[in-house]
Amino acid sequence: MPAEAMDVDRLENPLTAEQIKAQANQEYKTGNYAAAVDLYSQSIKLEPSNATYYGNRSAALMMVKKYSDAAKDCQMAVQLDPLFVKGYLRGAKCQLQLGNVNESLRLYTKVLDLEPNNAVAAKERAQVNQVQSQIDHIQMFMANKQFGLGANACDRLLGMVELAPRSWMIWKGECLIGKKDFNGASSVAMDLLRRDSQNSDAIYLRAQVLYSQGENAKAITHCAEALRCDPDCSKARVLMKQVKHLEATKTAGNDAFKNGKLQEALDLYTTALSIDPESESTNSKLYSNRAMVYAKLGRYQDAVQDCDSSLNLDPAYLKVLRKRAECYQKLEKYEDAVRDLKAAAEMDKGNRDIRRELQAAELELKKSSRKDYYKILGVGRDANDSELKKAYRKQALLYHPDKNDGDATAESKFKDVGEAYAVLSDPTKKHRYDNGMDVDGAGGGMDDFGGGGGDVNSMFYQMFMNQQ
């Protein structure tokens, strides 16, 4: 320091650097660490080449958990005095608190090189080796996608230090995302952002959480913010490009569906599903959208499979549960439809539409347990009288006992054909049949009708034969 500057400092503060240090030591002993830091700084200003002053200030800074500043003081202290053992010891502790395990081990090793019998350094280095072992376990768990184990290991690791290092917190957040604890991962990200709102790693972690929750637009915004804070944050750039591509493809598929371009929509949704197989929230929506296309195309079994895939990713996806029930009914799998709608009704107990859908499915299930007269005659549910008569004549001729002498199967089918026509040709009975009621009213059921089927069929058969 120039003589003129030293003279000015002495005029402002008549105490010597040692006297100020003595005051700082007293403040340190009484727990006034901030005051001690200020006084040690004054001593350093007067004598900037004194290693002890830096060492003392580093101790006070450690007490207020300013480990980064303390580590810098330790580094300066050992540069000024390469034999300053306390400087290495404190520096090693600071590096551990900052998550720099290798540097911490290097400094402890330096102490043991200087003092091979230093029990404190040996003990603390062994503890740091345990920390390194825990880190190795975390990295192994993450590589193997054992995120639950990884999250637990992160908690143990963080319990080994006073102030959680940022990089270790990031690991915990990523493990929580992996185990689908998005609220927990979000809390980790917000804790990091409260420490430093401009930290790109923390912002990127928040973007990962949002993406995992299907909040793609917000994820893109956070990736852009991470890049603003750190233009070299390549992982944010990669994620943003991927999410933009995924969103653009999904949107194009939605537009094609709205415009009735079903094959184009199908192709676009299929492409979108291939972009990121790990994107469960978005892929659940994509499977749902593609199921809608399949249903529109009449490919109900394919639609059911996509609904299955969607629900595997998001079991609480109510819309998909209802869509699968609808497809099951198209496939005449009424028991499956009723099961899905009961689950949907349980999820949304106040939804009247679901209750109506469930009642309709239960009716279809009840109807399906009885003979399907439309199938027996081979006609659609909208068949008119002429079509019913034509169908009956054809089936009755085919299975008439005169043409199938001794054929029990043909005889049974002949009876069914007569039953079917007797019900469907009678407007009242047809109405009751279509609505799942007993065709003969209370006390008489459809199953009771077939008792005299043989005589009825013979009557109808003769009637039709006479009309020819």
Solvent accessible surface area in square Angstrom, and as a share of the most:
residue,aa,sasa,rsa
1,M,99,0.44
2,P,90,0.57
3,A,69,0.53
4,E,127,0.57
5,A,40,0.31
6,M,56,0.25
7,D,78,0.40
8,V,79,0.45
9,D,18,0.09
10,R,130,0.47
11,L,152,0.76
12,E,128,0.58
13,N,37,0.19
14,P,117,0.73
15,L,63,0.31
16,T,75,0.44
17,A,4,0.03
18,E,91,0.41
19,Q,90,0.40
20,I,1,0.00
21,K,35,0.15
22,A,57,0.44
23,Q,85,0.38
24,A,0,0.00
25,N,46,0.23
26,Q,104,0.46
27,E,49,0.22
28,Y,68,0.26
29,K,158,0.67
30,T,84,0.49
31,G,35,0.34
32,N,77,0.40
33,Y,54,0.21
34,A,76,0.59
35,A,42,0.33
36,A,0,0.00
37,V,29,0.16
38,D,81,0.42
39,L,28,0.14
40,Y,6,0.02
41,S,36,0.23
42,Q,60,0.27
43,S,0,0.00
44,I,14,0.07
45,K,123,0.52
46,L,25,0.12
47,E,73,0.33
48,P,62,0.39
49,S,85,0.55
50,N,39,0.20
51,A,14,0.11
52,T,58,0.34
53,Y,0,0.00
54,Y,22,0.09
55,G,0,0.00
56,N,28,0.14
57,R,49,0.18
58,S,0,0.00
59,A,14,0.11
60,A,0,0.00
61,L,13,0.07
62,M,31,0.14
63,M,94,0.42
64,V,55,0.32
65,K,95,0.40
66,K,110,0.47
67,Y,11,0.04
68,S,55,0.36
69,D,65,0.34
70,A,0,0.00
71,A,11,0.08
72,K,131,0.55
73,D,9,0.04
74,C,2,0.01
75,Q,108,0.48
76,M,77,0.35
77,A,0,0.00
78,V,22,0.13
79,Q,113,0.50
80,L,70,0.35
81,D,54,0.28
82,P,81,0.51
83,L,129,0.64
84,F,33,0.14
85,V,25,0.14
86,K,117,0.49
87,G,1,0.01
88,Y,15,0.06
89,L,25,0.13
90,R,52,0.19
91,G,3,0.02
92,A,0,0.00
93,K,78,0.33
94,C,0,0.00
95,Q,29,0.13
96,L,22,0.11
97,Q,23,0.10
98,L,61,0.31
99,G,15,0.15
100,N,68,0.35
101,V,8,0.05
102,N,118,0.60
103,E,55,0.25
104,S,0,0.00
105,L,34,0.17
106,R,133,0.49
107,L,14,0.07
108,Y,3,0.01
109,T,52,0.30
110,K,73,0.31
111,V,0,0.00
112,L,24,0.12
113,D,102,0.53
114,L,59,0.29
115,E,73,0.33
116,P,102,0.64
117,N,145,0.74
118,N,25,0.13
119,A,78,0.61
120,V,79,0.46
121,A,0,0.00
122,A,48,0.37
123,K,135,0.57
124,E,28,0.13
125,R,79,0.29
126,A,52,0.41
127,Q,88,0.39
128,V,1,0.01
129,N,75,0.39
130,Q,114,0.51
131,V,4,0.03
132,Q,50,0.22
133,S,50,0.32
134,Q,24,0.11
135,I,10,0.05
136,D,74,0.38
137,H,85,0.38
138,I,0,0.00
139,Q,92,0.41
140,M,93,0.41
141,F,26,0.11
142,M,41,0.18
143,A,82,0.63
144,N,88,0.45
145,K,138,0.59
146,Q,75,0.33
147,F,46,0.19
148,G,29,0.28
149,L,86,0.43
150,G,0,0.00
151,A,5,0.04
152,N,79,0.40
153,A,0,0.00
154,C,1,0.01
155,D,71,0.37
156,R,130,0.47
157,L,1,0.00
158,L,29,0.15
159,G,66,0.63
160,M,79,0.35
161,V,17,0.10
162,E,118,0.53
163,L,70,0.35
164,A,20,0.15
165,P,6,0.04
166,R,102,0.37
167,S,54,0.35
168,W,3,0.01
169,M,21,0.09
170,I,18,0.09
171,W,52,0.18
172,K,44,0.19
173,G,0,0.00
174,E,46,0.20
175,C,0,0.00
176,L,14,0.07
177,I,26,0.13
178,G,24,0.23
179,K,95,0.40
180,K,113,0.48
181,D,52,0.27
182,F,48,0.20
183,N,119,0.61
184,G,20,0.19
185,A,0,0.00
186,S,22,0.14
187,S,63,0.40
188,V,10,0.05
189,A,0,0.00
190,M,77,0.34
191,D,57,0.30
192,L,3,0.01
193,L,30,0.15
194,R,173,0.63
195,R,114,0.42
196,D,52,0.27
197,S,70,0.45
198,Q,93,0.41
199,N,20,0.10
200,S,14,0.09
201,D,50,0.26
202,A,0,0.00
203,I,5,0.03
204,Y,27,0.10
205,L,0,0.00
206,R,51,0.19
207,A,0,0.00
208,Q,40,0.18
209,V,0,0.00
210,L,7,0.03
211,Y,19,0.07
212,S,26,0.17
213,Q,69,0.31
214,G,20,0.19
215,E,74,0.33
216,N,7,0.04
217,A,75,0.58
218,K,112,0.47
219,A,0,0.00
220,I,34,0.17
221,T,88,0.51
222,H,51,0.23
223,C,0,0.00
224,A,47,0.37
225,E,58,0.26
226,A,0,0.00
227,L,23,0.12
228,R,149,0.54
229,C,37,0.22
230,D,50,0.26
231,P,90,0.57
232,D,123,0.64
233,C,9,0.05
234,S,70,0.45
235,K,82,0.35
236,A,0,0.00
237,R,115,0.42
238,V,101,0.58
239,L,17,0.08
240,M,34,0.15
241,K,154,0.65
242,Q,56,0.25
243,V,0,0.00
244,K,103,0.44
245,H,97,0.43
246,L,0,0.00
247,E,45,0.20
248,A,65,0.50
249,T,12,0.07
250,K,31,0.13
251,T,67,0.39
252,A,40,0.31
253,G,0,0.00
254,N,44,0.23
255,D,67,0.35
256,A,4,0.03
257,F,50,0.21
258,K,158,0.67
259,N,105,0.54
260,G,52,0.50
261,K,109,0.46
262,L,39,0.19
263,Q,102,0.45
264,E,84,0.38
265,A,0,0.00
266,L,12,0.06
267,D,75,0.39
268,L,43,0.21
269,Y,4,0.02
270,T,63,0.37
271,T,67,0.39
272,A,0,0.00
273,L,21,0.10
274,S,79,0.51
275,I,36,0.18
276,D,16,0.08
277,P,103,0.64
278,E,129,0.58
279,S,5,0.03
280,E,57,0.26
281,S,27,0.18
282,T,1,0.01
283,N,6,0.03
284,S,2,0.01
285,K,79,0.33
286,L,0,0.00
287,Y,51,0.19
288,S,5,0.03
289,N,30,0.15
290,R,37,0.13
291,A,0,0.00
292,M,53,0.24
293,V,0,0.00
294,Y,25,0.09
295,A,14,0.11
296,K,138,0.59
297,L,70,0.35
298,G,40,0.38
299,R,106,0.39
300,Y,57,0.22
301,Q,78,0.34
302,D,42,0.22
303,A,0,0.00
304,V,6,0.03
305,Q,100,0.44
306,D,7,0.04
307,C,1,0.00
308,D,49,0.25
309,S,34,0.22
310,S,0,0.00
311,L,17,0.08
312,N,121,0.62
313,L,56,0.28
314,D,54,0.28
315,P,98,0.61
316,A,72,0.56
317,Y,43,0.16
318,L,42,0.21
319,K,104,0.44
320,V,2,0.01
321,L,10,0.05
322,R,65,0.24
323,K,32,0.14
324,R,34,0.12
325,A,1,0.01
326,E,79,0.35
327,C,0,0.00
328,Y,20,0.08
329,Q,46,0.20
330,K,114,0.48
331,L,57,0.28
332,E,92,0.41
333,K,85,0.36
334,Y,31,0.12
335,E,125,0.56
336,D,40,0.21
337,A,0,0.00
338,V,11,0.06
339,R,119,0.43
340,D,2,0.01
341,L,2,0.01
342,K,110,0.47
343,A,41,0.32
344,A,0,0.00
345,A,20,0.16
346,E,110,0.49
347,M,91,0.41
348,D,49,0.25
349,K,140,0.59
350,G,64,0.62
351,N,35,0.18
352,R,168,0.61
353,D,69,0.36
354,I,0,0.00
355,R,105,0.38
356,R,140,0.51
357,E,60,0.27
358,L,26,0.13
359,Q,116,0.52
360,A,53,0.41
361,A,0,0.00
362,E,68,0.31
363,L,59,0.29
364,E,42,0.19
365,L,53,0.26
366,K,102,0.43
367,K,26,0.11
368,S,56,0.36
369,S,94,0.61
370,R,48,0.18
371,K,91,0.38
372,D,43,0.22
373,Y,2,0.01
374,Y,8,0.03
375,K,129,0.55
376,I,42,0.22
377,L,3,0.01
378,G,62,0.59
379,V,29,0.17
380,G,40,0.38
381,R,123,0.45
382,D,132,0.69
383,A,14,0.11
384,N,84,0.43
385,D,96,0.50
386,S,78,0.51
387,E,86,0.38
388,L,3,0.02
389,K,88,0.37
390,K,146,0.62
391,A,12,0.09
392,Y,1,0.00
393,R,66,0.24
394,K,135,0.57
395,Q,29,0.13
396,A,1,0.00
397,L,49,0.24
398,L,100,0.50
399,Y,47,0.18
400,H,16,0.07
401,P,53,0.33
402,D,121,0.63
403,K,133,0.56
404,N,36,0.19
405,D,137,0.71
406,G,80,0.77
407,D,62,0.32
408,A,77,0.60
409,T,85,0.49
410,A,5,0.04
411,E,83,0.37
412,S,58,0.38
413,K,88,0.37
414,F,7,0.03
415,K,76,0.32
416,D,30,0.15
417,V,2,0.01
418,G,0,0.00
419,E,6,0.03
420,A,0,0.00
421,Y,12,0.04
422,A,12,0.09
423,V,0,0.00
424,L,3,0.02
425,S,42,0.27
426,D,48,0.25
427,P,110,0.69
428,T,92,0.53
429,K,47,0.20
430,K,47,0.20
431,H,111,0.50
432,R,60,0.22
433,Y,10,0.04
434,D,39,0.20
435,N,61,0.31
436,G,1,0.01
437,M,73,0.33
438,D,44,0.23
439,V,4,0.02
440,D,71,0.37
441,G,15,0.15
442,A,111,0.86
443,G,88,0.85
444,G,15,0.14
445,G,12,0.12
446,M,5,0.02
447,D,112,0.58
448,D,97,0.50
449,F,38,0.16
450,G,20,0.19
451,G,76,0.73
452,G,39,0.38
453,G,2,0.02
454,G,28,0.27
455,D,116,0.60
456,V,40,0.23
457,N,0,0.00
458,S,54,0.35
459,M,117,0.52
460,F,28,0.12
461,Y,23,0.09
462,Q,98,0.43
463,M,74,0.33
464,F,1,0.01
465,M,45,0.20
466,N,122,0.62
467,Q,109,0.49
468,Q,136,0.61
